[in-house]
Amino acid sequence: MKIRLIGQRNNLGIGVHYSNFADALRRIQPWGNKVEEIDCTDMNALMRAAGQSQDQDINICFVSMPLQNHYRGTNIQWIVFESDRIPSIVLPTLQTADQVWVPSQWGYQILMQHGLDPDRCSIVQEGVDTELYHTWRPRVKRDQVRFLTVGKYEQRKSITETIDAWAQAFGADSGVYLTVKTDHFVDQDIKQQQIRDQLECLALSNVTVLWGSADRDLMINLYRDADVFVLPTKGEGWGLPLIEAAASGLPIITTEWGAHTQFLKSSSCIFVEHDLVPIQCPEYQRFYPQAGDWGQWAQPRIDSIAQALITARNQIPQLRQQAQINARQIRQEFSWSQCAARALDVLHHQGLLNISVDQ
């Protein structure tokens, strides 16, 4: 019997999910000895694993890939999506899977709206690296209030709206500072120039853009040095930067729509007003090529983001105190070890494992 994980270790959100879950699962005995990783981009490895699969195997796929008729055993799709409509190229794979896992109650409701069998669907939450993102490091005391945003430079992350709201709220006020850690996978030069042009047009000397990949230590320091995290996202399948910020004890400005509502607390978050609007995003449509409706996501209102920025600046002590309390809960409930234990527990209740795992 094998627990076969099909995905890829990389720096993308799903790659971080895959690699951290795999590492955590390997630490749980006796099941860790049964884990086999298959790179989803290696066709030879995929075919070889399919040929070696047995009826008692458990195959967990982290990308949309039809396993039925190829892999023997129980085939599980662990899926994330950012819209209220599951892409048409993904839905058939979910409909034929033995089980479908999503990380949030929000995602589960989307599955139900698409008519999937509730007996085949489970919520298995993702996690955060609690050894890296925590509140133990002392913070630098200063008069300037520092804001941070982390996310790909794409329409879904609302970085353009955040910068417009920043200009509306603060202008070039030297008492506040915004760091934007961002990048993208395609059209790098064009996108980098777009954000530079926006900052130059708005004359925002209190905003710095860090473009490109960043090592682990830099990311840890960015969260440690910030006072407030701001990401009024239009939709998240989980929201890795948001949970990293929450585990680091940062107050958060974001939207209250999407999978990140699974772990964020209103006591230390300022939720901005938004409107559910049809997705008209070339990047999203290129990633999910299909005809017709891509669904809706949450369009944040710039005036509301601006007001949230002002409110956060004025209420740092109160927000920070509650954020520290919430961070402890995040680290207790959402470690990757907890994630792996929850997955094994679901498998146990489905009758696929003969022991339960205490969480």
N, C-alpha and C positions, 0 to 999 in steps of 0.2 A: 504493500500500500504506500502511495506517495501523495504528498500535498504539493501539487505542481503549480508554481506561480509564473504566469505568463505576462511579461511586461518588459520594462527597460529601466535601468538605473541611469538617471540624468538629472539635470538641474531644474527641469520643469516641475510644475506642481504634482503631476501624476507620477513623475519619476521619483520625486522625494517621497511620495506616498508609498510607492512600490518598494524602494530600497529600505526605508525605515521599518515598514511592516515586515519585510523579509528578515531583516536583522533581528527584530523583536521576536518573531515567531521561532527563529532558530534557537533562541535562548530558553524556550519553553520545552522541557523534556517530558515525555519521550518524543513529542511531535516534531521538535526541531530537527531531529536526525532524519526525518522523512521528507524534509523540504527539498525540492528541486526547482531551480530557477531556469526559465527558458526566455531568451531574448526574443521579443516579439518581432524584431526586424531581421532575424536570422532564419530564413526559410528552411534551410537544411536542418537546423535544430528543431524547428517546429514540426517538420515532417517526421524526424527521428523520434521525437517525444510522442507524437500521435501513434506511431507504430508500436511503441513500447507500453502504451497506456493499458491499464487493467480495469476491470469492472469496479474494484474497490477504491480506485484512485479519486482524488478530489482535485479538480482543475480550476484554479481561480484566475480569471483573465482581467487585467487592469485596463485594457483597451477594447474597443468594440471590434470583436473578432469572432466569427461564427465557429464554434467548436463542435457543435452537433454533427454527427456523421463522420467525424474525424477522430475525436478523442473519446475513448471509453471511460466510464466512471461518471461522477457528478460534475457537471459543467456549470460554473458560476461566473456571471458577469458582474464585476464591481465597477459601477459606472458613475460618472459625474456629468452634469450638464448645467448650463447657465441660463436657460430659457424655460418658459412654461410650456414649451412644445419640444418634445423629443425629436431630434432630426430624423427624417425618413430613412436615411442610410443606416441609422443606429437601431431604430425600433424593431425591425425583423429579428435582429440578433437577440434582443431582450425577450422577444416573444417566444423564441425557441429554446432559450436557456433553461436549465433545470432550476436555477435560482438566480435572482437578481438582487444585488446588494447596492444600497445607496447610503451615503454618510449622514443623512439628515432627515428629519421629519418632513421638511419642505420637499426634498427630493422624492420621498415616499408618496406624498400626496400627488405629485406630478405623475408618478407611475400609475396610481389609481385612476387618475383622470384619463389616462391612455388605455384603460381597460385591462391592465395586467392582473393576473391572479394574485390576490393578497397572500395566499398560502405559499406562493413562490417568492415573495419579496420580503426583505429584511432590512432594518436599519443597522448598519455596522459603521460607527463613527470613525473618522480618521483621527489623527493625533498631532502632537507637536513635540519637538525635541526638548524635553524639560531640563536636560543637562546644559543646554546652550541658552535657552530663553527663559530667564527667571529674574527675580527682583533682588538678588543677593548683592550685586555690585553697587557700591556707592555712586550716587549721581553727582555730577559737577554742579555746584551752586553758582548761579549767575543771574543777572537782571533780565537778560534777554530770554524770551519764551521761544523754544524751538519746536517746530512742527516737522513731521516726517511723513512722506508718502512713498510706498514701495509697490511697484506693479509694472507690467508690460505697458509700453506706450501704444495702447490701442484704445479704440472707442469705448470698449466695455469697462475699462478702469477709470474713466472720467477724469483723466489728468488734465485735459484741456479745460474742463469745467472748474476743476479745483483751482487752477491758476487764475482763471477769470474771477472766481469768487474771492481769491486772495487779494487781487488787485482792488476789488470792490470793498473788501473789509479793511485792508491795511495800507494799500498803496505801497510805497517804499519805506514805511515806518521801520526804523532801525531797531525798535524794541522787540521785533518778532523776526523769525527767520524760518524759511521753509527749505528743506532738502528733499529733492525728488530723485529717488533711485529708480531708474527705468532703463529699458532697452527694448529691442524687438528682434524678431528672427529674420525678417525680410525687409527690403527697402531701408536699410539702416541709415544711410546718408540722408535720404529724403526725410525720414521721420526725425532724425536728430536736428536737421535744419528747421523743421516745422516748429519744434518746441523752442529752439533758439530765437526764431522770428517772433514767436508769441511773447517771450520774455522781453525782447528788445522793443517791441511795439508798446508794451505796457510799462516799460522802464522800471522793471522790478529788480533793484539791486540787492534785495533781501531774499532772493531765491537762487539756489544752486542746483544744477542738474548733474547727477552722477550717472553717466551713460555707460552701459556695457555690463559684462559679468563682474561679480564681486565675490571675493573669497569669504569664507565663513567668519573670520575675525572681523572683517569690515562690517558685515551685516550685524553681528552681535553689538559692535560699538555704535552703529547707527541707532539701534533700538535703545541702547543704554543711554545715549546722549540726548535722546528726544524727550520732550515733555508731553506731546500729544501726537497721536497717529491719525492721519486723515486719509480716507480712501472711500469716497462716495460711489462705490462700484454699482454698476448696472445689474450685475448678476454674478454669482459665484457657485461653483460646484462644491466647494468646501471653503476656500479662502485662507490659504496658507499664511500670507503676510498678516492678515487680520488676527489669526490665532497666535502667531509669533508675537505680535504686539501686545495682545491680551495677556499672554504668559509672561511677558516682560513688565507687566504692571502699568501699561500706558492707557490713559483715557483715549477713547476712539470716536472719531466722527465718521459715520458711514450711513448707508441706507438700511432700512429694516425690511429687506426682501432678498430671499435667496438662502442658500445652505448655511451661511455664516450666522444666521439667527439661531442655529443649534447651540452655539457656545457663547455668544455675546450677551452681556447683561445690561439692561437699560440704566442701571444705577451708575455705571461708569462710561456709558456711551451717549453720544448726542446723535440721534437718528434724524437725518435730514428729510425734508419732504420730497416726495417723488411722484411721478406719474408713470403708470404702466403704458408703454408705447410699443408699437410694432417694431421689430428689429429691422433696421435698414442700414446695415453695416457691411461694407464690402469684405472686410477681414473675416467676419463671422461667416458670411455667405460663401467665401472661398474655402474656409475650413470645412463647412458642411454644404457641399454642392448639392443642390436640389431645386426643384421647381416649387413655387408657391410660398407658403407661409412658414416663416422661421420662428413664429411665436412672438412673445412680448418679453421685455425686461424693464427694469426700474430706471427711468430717466430722472436724475436728481435735479432739483431746482437750484439754480445758481444763487438766488437771493437767500435761500435756506442754508446753503453751504456757507455763505458769507456770514450769516448770523450765527451759525454754529461755531465758526472760527472765533468770532468775537466773544461768544459765551464761554468757550473753552479757555480763552486767554484770561477772562475775568474770574473763572472758577477753578483754576488749577488746583489749589489745595484740596477742595472738597472732592473733585473728580479723581485726583491722584489717590486719596485715602481709600476710596471705594474700589478703585482699580487694583490696588494692592491686595485687597481682600478677595476680589474676583480672580486675580492671578493665582492665588493659592488653590482655588477650586479648579481652575483650568489645569494646573499641574497635577492635581489629584485625580481628575476624571478623564483627562485627554492625553496621557502619555502614550507613546507607541506601544509600551508593554500592555497597557489597558486595551489598546486597539486590538492587538493580537489575541489577548484573552477573550475579548468580546467575540471575535471571529470564531474561535474554537468553541465557545459556548453556543453560538448559533448552530454550528455544525453538530454539536452534541445533541441539541434539542431537535435537530432534523433527523436524528438517528444515524448520523454518519460517523460519529466517534463514540467510543464506549465509556468515556469519562467526561466529566464537566471540569471546567477550569475556573477556579475562584478568581474574581476580579479584584 
